[in-house]
Each structure stands twice: as structure tokens, then as C-alpha cells.
């Protein structure tokens, strides 16, 4: 009993720490978004000015030597390409920030039309980069298969993003943990798929990590059950994930796992409601 109380206290402390980090992340995201907007807007304005400069050069090309004209054209082309990259990556950063703000401030149980492929991709890569930041030198191969042309569907985006993040975090952890003891030829891999079939959105997250024992399979959705060391897992993630998929979205969360080989989670979410 004393051990259980101590474990519970550690988990509650971890939850409190995560809540504080969530608020801090939202504040940081909000503050970063404003300067990013300036970067993107001024890049677009500069791109328009480059267009004006191109027109001026073309109107006066007879006054330039062939070498000068070619050099000016090359410089303008490089500047346009650079401006395009600034806008592209700035908008990518804005998209990530909006996702963070959505998770921290989204209205509870509010269904919104959502590009599920885009949402899944964002949180898969957020989890990957977080794992890389926490475990120096760690890497893995991510294989992605997103169905093209999928229409937006009504989901609770801040909840679905939590579910994806939970599953991807677990996948990253298990392949990392296996890599600590595996043979040199082991390559950590996670495979992501999103498709539409039979009135459902089907999301798959598969890893080639450690897999689950029979005991873990039976206790997977128990509150406060975790296979991670104290302080690294709360034991709530899978219970929350199943609640999000099955109770809030009326879908199904299933898994297949083989000890030593890996695990595949499948999220099935109805598109009609």
C-alpha cells in the first residue's frame, strides 16, 4: 500500500508538471506567433518588390551588358526562391503553433471540420522531435501513407491530437528502449497511415519496438498502469486515448502486438454524425 501511495504521488506530481508545461507552451506559442506573422508578411511584401524590380530590369535590359543582365536575373531568381522558402517554413511554424494553442485552449468536446491527414502528420512529427530533444543521438525511420484528396471530417481536433500524440510517444519510446539493447543492425521504425473506408477514417500507427507481454495487453487501459519508470509515464495515456476515440468520437481503438516484434494501433472513427 505504501508503495502504491508513493507511486500515485509521483504520478500526480508528473501530472501537475505536465499541466504547468502545457500552460507555458501555450504562452510561448502565442508570443512566437506574432513575430512569425511579421516575418511571413514582410517576406510576401519583399517578393512583390522583387516582382517590381524584375519589371524594371526588363524595361532597361538594353542598358545592361549580357553578363550584368544574366547576373541580375540569377540574383532575383535566388531571392524569389529564398523568400518562398521563408514563407513556406514560416507558415509551417504557424501551423504547429496553432496546433499547440488548439490543444491547450480548444473548447471541450467541440466537433470541428478537420483535415485529419494534416493533423496526424503535425503531431507525429511533434512527437518525433520531442523524443529527439530528450534523447540525444536517437533517430528512427518514419514511413507515412496519407490518402490524397480526403475531405475534412468532423472531429474534436484538440482531443484527437492528444490521442495521436499519446500513441506516437509510446511508439517512439518503445523503439528507443529496444534500440538500447538491440543488435547493431536494428533500425527503429514507425509506420503511419490515414485512409477513408466504409464511412470511417482509419488511422494506423505501427512500430517495430518491444511489443507487449500478455499481462501488458490485459492491463493496457487500466488507470495508472505504466511500463515506464516512475516520472516518465503517468499510466493515464492509453485510458485517455481510448476514451477519446470510443466515447467521444463513437469509434474503436484496437491493437495487435507481438512481444519482441512490435505493436500496431488502429483508430477507426466514423465520418458521419
Secondary structure per residue as TSV (DSSP state, phi and psi in degrees):
chain	resnum	aa	ss	phi	psi
A	1	X	-	360.0	-43.3
A	2	X	H	-61.5	-39.0
A	3	X	H	-64.9	-39.7
A	4	X	H	-65.6	-40.4
A	5	X	H	-64.6	-43.3
A	6	X	H	-63.0	-42.3
A	7	X	H	-62.7	-43.0
A	8	X	H	-63.5	-40.4
A	9	X	H	-62.2	-42.2
A	10	X	H	-63.0	-39.8
A	11	X	H	-67.9	-38.7
A	12	X	H	-66.5	-39.2
A	13	X	H	-62.2	-40.8
A	14	X	H	-63.9	-40.2
A	15	X	H	-63.1	-41.4
A	16	X	H	-64.7	-40.1
A	17	X	H	-63.5	-42.8
A	18	X	H	-64.3	-39.1
A	19	X	H	-62.7	-42.8
A	20	X	H	-64.7	-41.4
A	21	X	H	-64.7	-34.7
A	22	X	H	-62.7	-44.3
A	23	X	H	-65.2	-41.9
A	24	X	H	-63.2	-43.4
A	25	X	H	-61.2	-41.5
A	26	X	H	-63.1	-41.0
A	27	X	H	-65.3	-43.5
A	28	X	H	-63.8	-44.1
A	29	X	H	-60.1	-42.6
A	30	X	H	-63.5	-42.4
A	31	X	H	-69.8	-34.6
A	32	X	H	-73.5	-30.4
A	33	X	H	-61.5	-37.8
A	34	X	H	-63.5	-52.3
A	35	X	H	-63.9	-31.3
A	36	X	H	-63.9	-38.9
A	37	X	H	-60.4	-40.8
A	38	X	H	-63.5	-43.8
A	39	X	H	-58.6	-47.2
A	40	X	H	-65.3	-45.8
A	41	X	H	-64.1	-43.6
A	42	X	H	-69.9	-29.2
A	43	X	H	-65.9	-42.2
A	44	X	H	-65.5	-40.2
A	45	X	H	-64.2	-41.8
A	46	X	H	-64.1	-35.3
A	47	X	H	-64.0	-38.6
A	48	X	H	-66.5	-40.0
A	49	X	H	-64.1	-35.3
A	50	X	H	-64.0	-36.2
A	51	X	H	-62.5	-42.5
A	52	X	H	-63.4	-41.5
A	53	X	H	-62.9	-39.2
A	54	X	H	-60.8	-42.1
A	55	X	H	-62.3	-41.3
A	56	X	H	-64.5	-43.0
A	57	X	H	-61.8	-42.6
A	58	X	H	-64.7	-37.2
A	59	X	H	-69.0	-22.7
A	60	X	T	-119.5	22.4
A	61	X	G	-65.6	-24.0
A	62	X	G	-70.9	-14.6
A	63	X	G	-91.5	-5.5
A	64	X	S	-108.0	148.1
A	65	X	-	-71.1	162.6
A	66	X	H	-59.1	-41.4
A	67	X	H	-65.3	-43.9
A	68	X	H	-65.1	-42.7
A	69	X	H	-63.0	-42.6
A	70	X	H	-64.4	-40.0
A	71	X	H	-66.4	-42.6
A	72	X	H	-62.9	-42.6
A	73	X	H	-63.1	-39.2
A	74	X	H	-65.8	-41.0
A	75	X	H	-64.8	-43.9
A	76	X	H	-62.9	-41.8
A	77	X	H	-63.2	-42.0
A	78	X	H	-64.5	-41.9
A	79	X	H	-64.2	-41.1
A	80	X	H	-62.7	-41.6
A	81	X	H	-64.5	-41.8
A	82	X	H	-65.0	-42.3
A	83	X	H	-62.6	-40.4
A	84	X	H	-61.9	-39.1
A	85	X	H	-68.3	-38.1
A	86	X	H	-61.3	-46.0
A	87	X	H	-63.8	-45.3
A	88	X	H	-59.6	-49.8
A	89	X	H	-76.3	-29.1
A	90	X	H	-64.7	-43.6
A	91	X	H	-67.5	-33.3
A	92	X	H	-62.9	-43.0
A	93	X	H	-64.8	-41.0
A	94	X	H	-60.6	-41.3
A	95	X	H	-61.9	-41.6
A	96	X	H	-64.9	-43.4
A	97	X	H	-62.3	-42.6
A	98	X	H	-62.9	-34.8
A	99	X	H	-65.1	-40.7
A	100	X	H	-63.9	-44.1
A	101	X	H	-65.2	-35.4
A	102	X	H	-63.8	-42.0
A	103	X	H	-64.4	-40.6
A	104	X	H	-83.1	-25.4
A	105	X	H	-126.0	1.3
A	106	X	-	-62.0	148.0
A	107	X	-	-69.3	140.6
A	108	X	T	-64.5	130.2
A	109	X	T	60.0	26.5
A	110	X	-	-91.7	117.1
A	111	X	-	-80.9	131.6
A	112	X	E	-134.6	146.8
A	113	X	E	-63.1	125.5
A	114	X	E	-136.6	138.8
A	115	X	-	-81.5	97.5
A	116	X	H	-65.9	-37.5
A	117	X	H	-60.0	-45.0
A	118	X	H	-65.1	-43.6
A	119	X	H	-61.1	-47.8
A	120	X	H	-60.3	-45.6
A	121	X	H	-59.9	-44.9
A	122	X	H	-57.6	-46.5
A	123	X	H	-82.6	-24.9
A	124	X	H	-61.5	-46.4
A	125	X	H	-76.7	-29.7
A	126	X	H	-61.7	-43.8
A	127	X	H	-63.8	-43.4
A	128	X	H	-59.8	-47.6
A	129	X	H	-68.3	-33.4
A	130	X	H	-64.5	-41.0
A	131	X	H	-65.1	-40.7
A	132	X	H	-63.9	-35.6
A	133	X	H	-70.0	-33.8
A	134	X	H	-85.5	-22.5
A	135	X	S	-130.6	92.1
A	136	X	T	-59.2	136.1
A	137	X	T	86.8	-9.1
A	138	X	-	-78.7	141.8
A	139	X	-	-150.1	162.4
A	140	X	-	-155.0	160.6
A	141	X	E	-94.4	127.6
A	142	X	E	-110.6	119.5
A	143	X	E	-105.1	125.9
A	144	X	E	-120.5	138.9
A	145	X	E	-138.9	98.1
A	146	X	E	-109.0	126.8
A	147	X	-	-64.9	129.9
A	148	X	T	-79.2	148.5
A	149	X	T	74.6	15.6
A	150	X	-	-69.5	134.9
A	151	X	-	-74.2	158.0
A	152	X	-	-65.8	147.5
A	153	X	E	-126.8	158.8
A	154	X	E	-83.8	113.1
A	155	X	E	-139.4	172.4
A	156	X	-	-94.4	95.7
A	157	X	H	-60.0	-39.7
A	158	X	H	-68.8	-28.2
A	159	X	H	-80.1	-43.4
A	160	X	H	-61.9	-37.5
A	161	X	H	-63.7	-37.0
A	162	X	H	-63.3	-41.7
A	163	X	H	-62.7	-45.8
A	164	X	H	-62.1	-43.5
A	165	X	H	-62.5	-43.4
A	166	X	H	-59.2	-48.6
A	167	X	H	-68.7	-39.9
A	168	X	H	-68.8	-38.5
A	169	X	H	-59.1	-43.5
A	170	X	H	-65.3	-40.6
A	171	X	H	-63.6	-44.6
A	172	X	H	-62.1	-41.6
A	173	X	H	-64.8	-43.2
A	174	X	H	-70.6	-36.0
A	175	X	H	-73.4	-32.8
A	176	X	H	-65.1	-46.2
A	177	X	H	-62.6	-40.1
A	178	X	H	-66.7	-36.2
A	179	X	H	-65.4	-21.4
A	180	X	T	-69.8	-22.2
A	181	X	T	-125.1	-6.6
A	182	X	S	-76.6	169.8
A	183	X	-	-66.0	162.5
A	184	X	T	-63.7	-24.7
A	185	X	T	-87.3	3.2
A	186	X	-	-73.0	130.2
A	187	X	-	-117.9	109.9
A	188	X	-	-59.6	131.7
A	189	X	E	-139.3	143.1
A	190	X	E	-132.7	132.8
A	191	X	E	-115.2	128.3
A	192	X	E	-116.2	135.3
A	193	X	E	-140.4	144.1
A	194	X	E	-137.4	125.9
A	195	X	E	-148.7	165.1
A	196	X	E	-113.0	130.7
A	197	X	E	-157.6	132.6
A	198	X	T	54.5	41.3
A	199	X	T	75.7	17.2
A	200	X	E	-131.8	151.4
A	201	X	E	-94.7	127.1
A	202	X	E	-116.5	119.0
A	203	X	E	-112.9	127.5
A	204	X	E	-117.4	135.1
A	205	X	E	-130.8	109.5
A	206	X	E	-120.7	142.3
A	207	X	E	-131.7	162.2
A	208	X	-	-110.2	42.0
A	209	X	S	-85.2	-142.8
A	210	X	-	-81.4	-16.8
A	211	X	-	70.9	-176.2
A	212	X	-	-122.0	145.5
A	213	X	-	-77.3	168.1
A	214	X	H	-60.8	-38.0
A	215	X	H	-64.1	-43.4
A	216	X	H	-64.0	-40.9
A	217	X	H	-58.5	-43.0
A	218	X	H	-70.5	-31.6
A	219	X	H	-104.9	7.9
A	220	X	T	-53.2	-40.0
A	221	X	T	-98.0	8.8
A	222	X	S	-70.0	137.3
A	223	X	T	-63.4	135.3
A	224	X	T	71.6	9.4
A	225	X	-	-91.1	125.3
A	226	X	-	-146.7	149.0
A	227	X	S	-97.9	-1.5
A	228	X	S	-86.7	157.0
A	229	X	-	-61.4	155.9
A	230	X	B	-57.6	132.1
A	231	X	T	97.5	-15.0
A	232	X	T	-106.7	-14.2
A	233	X	B	-148.6	144.9
A	234	X	-	-95.4	-18.1
A	235	X	S	77.2	15.2
A	236	X	-	-112.8	-17.0
A	237	X	H	-57.4	-46.2
A	238	X	H	-73.0	-36.0
A	239	X	H	-64.0	-41.6
A	240	X	H	-65.5	-42.2
A	241	X	H	-62.1	-44.9
A	242	X	H	-64.6	-38.8
A	243	X	I	-61.9	-41.8
A	244	X	I	-62.2	-46.6
A	245	X	I	-76.8	-46.8
A	246	X	I	-87.3	-43.6
A	247	X	I	-85.9	-45.0
A	248	X	I	-80.0	-36.5
A	249	X	S	-104.6	-3.6
A	250	X	S	65.8	27.6
A	251	X	-	-106.5	-153.0
A	252	X	E	-142.3	136.0
A	253	X	E	-114.0	119.7
A	254	X	E	-131.5	164.4
A	255	X	E	-150.6	155.7
A	256	X	E	-129.9	136.1
A	257	X	E	-149.0	140.0
A	258	X	E	-126.7	124.1
A	259	X	T	-57.2	129.5
A	260	X	T	84.9	-10.1
A	261	X	T	-113.2	-36.4
A	262	X	E	139.6	-179.9
A	263	X	E	-140.0	144.1
A	264	X	E	-126.0	123.8
A	265	X	E	-103.8	139.3
A	266	X	E	-124.7	122.3
A	267	X	E	-105.8	121.0
A	268	X	E	-115.0	116.6
A	269	X	E	-123.1	121.3
A	270	X	E	-65.6	141.6
A	271	X	S	-91.3	-15.9
A	272	X	-	-102.8	132.7
A	273	X	-	-153.0	360.0
